[in-house]
Amino acid sequence: MIYYGDGNIETEDGEPVADICPDCANMSRSLLNVYKLHVCSQCGKLWILGAYFDDLDTNQAFDNHFESRGIKPGMSTNVLTQN
């Protein structure tokens, strides 16, 4: 996923990944820590980098979330796989 700032994103090839979210599967929220955008096939929630999009309720919260993980505007979350 490419993050552009101000709450704007763009999906990349293979996104979103269909999966069952940790809440629906009754599993640990640590499973939210993925670098590709995921969508729950049961409830429709979107998540990436440790958070549901629903929890990032403002553009500022969204921006803070990505930038706290080292993703700056214009960067792809795929760079996290290169570390």
PAGUMAR-500256 format. One record per atom (N, C-alpha, C): residue in one letter; x, y, z. Coordinates in Angstrom, 2 decimals, decimal comma, padded with zeros to 5 digits. Layout:
# PAGUMAR-500256
{A; {X; Y; Z}}
...
# end
This chain:
# PAGUMAR-500256
{M; {000,84; -001,16; 000,00}}
{M; {000,00; 000,00; 000,00}}
{M; {000,89; 001,23; 000,00}}
{I; {000,52; 002,21; -000,76}}
{I; {001,27; 003,46; -000,79}}
{I; {000,51; 004,49; 000,05}}
{Y; {001,21; 005,11; 000,96}}
{Y; {000,65; 006,11; 001,86}}
{Y; {001,02; 007,49; 001,32}}
{Y; {000,04; 008,36; 001,14}}
{Y; {000,28; 009,69; 000,58}}
{Y; {000,13; 010,83; 001,58}}
{G; {-000,27; 010,55; 002,79}}
{G; {-000,51; 011,61; 003,77}}
{G; {-001,94; 012,11; 003,70}}
{D; {-002,34; 012,84; 004,71}}
{D; {-003,71; 013,38; 004,81}}
{D; {-004,77; 012,29; 004,68}}
{G; {-004,45; 011,09; 005,16}}
{G; {-005,41; 009,99; 005,13}}
{G; {-005,59; 009,33; 003,78}}
{N; {-004,74; 009,65; 002,80}}
{N; {-004,87; 009,10; 001,44}}
{N; {-003,92; 007,93; 001,24}}
{I; {-004,45; 006,88; 000,63}}
{I; {-003,67; 005,69; 000,33}}
{I; {-004,00; 005,19; -001,08}}
{E; {-003,16; 004,29; -001,57}}
{E; {-003,42; 003,62; -002,84}}
{E; {-003,02; 002,16; -002,67}}
{T; {-003,86; 001,25; -003,09}}
{T; {-003,51; -000,15; -002,99}}
{T; {-002,49; -000,52; -004,06}}
{E; {-001,73; -001,57; -003,79}}
{E; {-000,76; -002,08; -004,74}}
{E; {-001,20; -003,47; -005,19}}
{D; {-000,46; -004,08; -006,12}}
{D; {-000,79; -005,41; -006,60}}
{D; {-000,94; -006,38; -005,42}}
{G; {-001,99; -007,18; -005,47}}
{G; {-002,22; -008,17; -004,44}}
{G; {-002,95; -007,65; -003,21}}
{E; {-003,40; -006,40; -003,26}}
{E; {-004,13; -005,82; -002,13}}
{E; {-005,54; -005,46; -002,56}}
{P; {-006,49; -005,53; -001,66}}
{P; {-006,35; -006,02; -000,30}}
{P; {-006,32; -007,55; -000,26}}
{V; {-005,69; -008,07; 000,77}}
{V; {-005,63; -009,51; 001,00}}
{V; {-006,88; -009,90; 001,79}}
{A; {-007,65; -010,85; 001,29}}
{A; {-008,84; -011,33; 002,01}}
{A; {-008,39; -012,29; 003,10}}
{D; {-008,87; -012,08; 004,30}}
{D; {-008,48; -012,88; 005,46}}
{D; {-009,59; -012,75; 006,49}}
{I; {-009,47; -013,42; 007,60}}
{I; {-010,39; -013,24; 008,72}}
{I; {-009,64; -012,45; 009,78}}
{C; {-010,25; -011,35; 010,22}}
{C; {-009,56; -010,48; 011,18}}
{C; {-009,45; -011,16; 012,55}}
{P; {-008,50; -010,71; 013,35}}
{P; {-008,32; -011,28; 014,69}}
{P; {-009,58; -011,20; 015,56}}
{D; {-010,39; -010,17; 015,41}}
{D; {-011,61; -010,07; 016,21}}
{D; {-012,60; -011,16; 015,84}}
{C; {-012,82; -011,39; 014,55}}
{C; {-013,76; -012,44; 014,11}}
{C; {-013,22; -013,83; 014,42}}
{A; {-011,91; -013,99; 014,36}}
{A; {-011,29; -015,29; 014,63}}
{A; {-011,01; -015,51; 016,12}}
{N; {-011,34; -014,49; 016,93}}
{N; {-011,09; -014,55; 018,38}}
{N; {-009,62; -014,87; 018,67}}
{M; {-008,74; -014,12; 018,00}}
{M; {-007,30; -014,31; 018,15}}
{M; {-006,65; -013,00; 018,59}}
{S; {-005,37; -013,05; 018,86}}
{S; {-004,62; -011,89; 019,35}}
{S; {-004,58; -010,78; 018,30}}
{R; {-004,73; -009,53; 018,78}}
{R; {-004,64; -008,38; 017,88}}
{R; {-003,23; -008,19; 017,33}}
{S; {-002,25; -008,92; 017,86}}
{S; {-000,90; -008,83; 017,30}}
{S; {-000,88; -009,30; 015,86}}
{L; {-001,90; -010,05; 015,45}}
{L; {-001,99; -010,51; 014,07}}
{L; {-002,36; -009,39; 013,10}}
{L; {-002,66; -008,20; 013,64}}
{L; {-002,92; -007,04; 012,78}}
{L; {-001,63; -006,48; 012,19}}
{N; {-000,49; -006,92; 012,70}}
{N; {000,82; -006,38; 012,28}}
{N; {001,24; -006,99; 010,95}}
{V; {000,64; -006,49; 009,88}}
{V; {000,95; -006,94; 008,52}}
{V; {001,30; -005,71; 007,69}}
{Y; {002,12; -005,89; 006,66}}
{Y; {002,54; -004,74; 005,85}}
{Y; {001,70; -004,56; 004,59}}
{K; {000,82; -005,52; 004,29}}
{K; {-000,11; -005,38; 003,17}}
{K; {-001,51; -005,12; 003,72}}
{L; {-002,29; -004,35; 003,00}}
{L; {-003,66; -004,05; 003,39}}
{L; {-004,48; -005,34; 003,37}}
{H; {-005,19; -005,60; 004,46}}
{H; {-006,05; -006,78; 004,58}}
{H; {-007,50; -006,34; 004,75}}
{V; {-008,42; -007,18; 004,31}}
{V; {-009,85; -006,96; 004,52}}
{V; {-010,43; -008,26; 005,08}}
{C; {-011,26; -008,13; 006,11}}
{C; {-011,88; -009,31; 006,73}}
{C; {-013,01; -009,82; 005,84}}
{S; {-012,98; -011,10; 005,54}}
{S; {-014,01; -011,69; 004,69}}
{S; {-015,31; -011,91; 005,45}}
{Q; {-015,30; -011,70; 006,77}}
{Q; {-016,53; -011,87; 007,54}}
{Q; {-017,18; -010,53; 007,91}}
{C; {-016,39; -009,57; 008,40}}
{C; {-016,99; -008,31; 008,87}}
{C; {-016,65; -007,11; 007,99}}
{G; {-015,67; -007,25; 007,09}}
{G; {-015,33; -006,17; 006,17}}
{G; {-014,33; -005,15; 006,70}}
{K; {-013,82; -005,34; 007,94}}
{K; {-012,84; -004,38; 008,49}}
{K; {-011,56; -004,43; 007,68}}
{L; {-010,92; -003,27; 007,54}}
{L; {-009,61; -003,14; 006,89}}
{L; {-008,55; -002,95; 007,96}}
{W; {-007,36; -003,55; 007,77}}
{W; {-006,27; -003,34; 008,72}}
{W; {-004,91; -003,47; 008,06}}
{I; {-003,94; -002,81; 008,70}}
{I; {-002,54; -002,84; 008,26}}
{I; {-001,68; -002,24; 009,38}}
{L; {-000,47; -002,70; 009,50}}
{L; {000,52; -002,14; 010,44}}
{L; {-000,01; -002,01; 011,87}}
{G; {-000,77; -003,01; 012,31}}
{G; {-001,18; -003,07; 013,71}}
{G; {-002,46; -002,35; 014,08}}
{A; {-003,23; -001,87; 013,11}}
{A; {-004,46; -001,14; 013,46}}
{A; {-005,55; -001,37; 012,42}}
{Y; {-006,79; -001,37; 012,94}}
{Y; {-007,96; -001,35; 012,06}}
{Y; {-008,15; 000,09; 011,57}}
{F; {-008,57; 000,25; 010,33}}
{F; {-008,84; 001,59; 009,82}}
{F; {-009,93; 002,27; 010,63}}
{D; {-010,90; 001,50; 011,13}}
{D; {-011,98; 002,07; 011,95}}
{D; {-011,44; 002,79; 013,19}}
{D; {-010,30; 002,31; 013,72}}
{D; {-009,71; 002,90; 014,91}}
{D; {-008,97; 004,21; 014,61}}
{L; {-008,66; 004,44; 013,34}}
{L; {-007,96; 005,65; 012,92}}
{L; {-009,01; 006,62; 012,40}}
{D; {-009,71; 007,26; 013,32}}
{D; {-010,93; 007,97; 013,00}}
{D; {-010,75; 009,38; 012,42}}
{T; {-009,53; 009,87; 012,36}}
{T; {-009,27; 011,16; 011,72}}
{T; {-008,06; 011,03; 010,80}}
{N; {-007,93; 011,95; 009,86}}
{N; {-006,75; 011,94; 009,00}}
{N; {-005,48; 012,06; 009,82}}
{Q; {-005,52; 012,87; 010,89}}
{Q; {-004,34; 013,05; 011,73}}
{Q; {-003,97; 011,74; 012,43}}
{A; {-004,95; 011,01; 012,94}}
{A; {-004,69; 009,72; 013,59}}
{A; {-004,10; 008,74; 012,58}}
{F; {-004,64; 008,75; 011,36}}
{F; {-004,15; 007,89; 010,28}}
{F; {-002,70; 008,23; 009,97}}
{D; {-002,41; 009,52; 009,79}}
{D; {-001,05; 009,97; 009,48}}
{D; {-000,09; 009,62; 010,62}}
{N; {-000,50; 009,87; 011,86}}
{N; {000,35; 009,55; 013,01}}
{N; {000,67; 008,07; 013,07}}
{H; {-000,32; 007,24; 012,77}}
{H; {-000,13; 005,78; 012,81}}
{H; {000,95; 005,36; 011,81}}
{F; {000,83; 005,82; 010,57}}
{F; {001,80; 005,42; 009,55}}
{F; {003,19; 006,00; 009,82}}
{E; {003,23; 007,27; 010,17}}
{E; {004,52; 007,91; 010,37}}
{E; {005,24; 007,38; 011,61}}
{S; {004,49; 006,90; 012,61}}
{S; {005,12; 006,31; 013,80}}
{S; {005,78; 004,98; 013,46}}
{R; {005,43; 004,41; 012,34}}
{R; {006,04; 003,15; 011,89}}
{R; {007,07; 003,37; 010,80}}
{G; {007,44; 004,64; 010,59}}
{G; {008,49; 004,96; 009,64}}
{G; {008,03; 005,10; 008,21}}
{I; {006,72; 005,12; 007,98}}
{I; {006,19; 005,28; 006,63}}
{I; {005,87; 006,75; 006,41}}
{K; {006,58; 007,36; 005,50}}
{K; {006,40; 008,78; 005,18}}
{K; {005,54; 008,92; 003,92}}
{P; {004,92; 010,08; 003,71}}
{P; {004,11; 010,28; 002,50}}
{P; {004,90; 009,91; 001,23}}
{G; {004,24; 009,16; 000,35}}
{G; {004,84; 008,71; -000,90}}
{G; {005,52; 007,36; -000,81}}
{M; {005,63; 006,81; 000,40}}
{M; {006,30; 005,51; 000,59}}
{M; {005,31; 004,35; 000,53}}
{S; {005,80; 003,21; 000,09}}
{S; {005,03; 001,97; 000,10}}
{S; {005,30; 001,24; 001,41}}
{T; {004,28; 000,58; 001,94}}
{T; {004,49; -000,23; 003,15}}
{T; {005,35; -001,45; 002,84}}
{N; {005,54; -001,76; 001,56}}
{N; {006,39; -002,90; 001,20}}
{N; {007,84; -002,70; 001,61}}
{V; {008,26; -001,45; 001,88}}
{V; {009,65; -001,22; 002,30}}
{V; {009,91; -001,92; 003,63}}
{L; {008,87; -002,20; 004,39}}
{L; {009,05; -002,85; 005,70}}
{L; {009,56; -004,28; 005,55}}
{T; {009,34; -004,89; 004,40}}
{T; {009,79; -006,27; 004,18}}
{T; {011,27; -006,31; 003,85}}
{Q; {011,86; -005,18; 003,56}}
{Q; {013,27; -005,13; 003,17}}
{Q; {014,20; -004,98; 004,37}}
{N; {013,64; -004,84; 005,56}}
{N; {014,48; -004,68; 006,78}}
{N; {014,81; -006,02; 007,37}}
# end
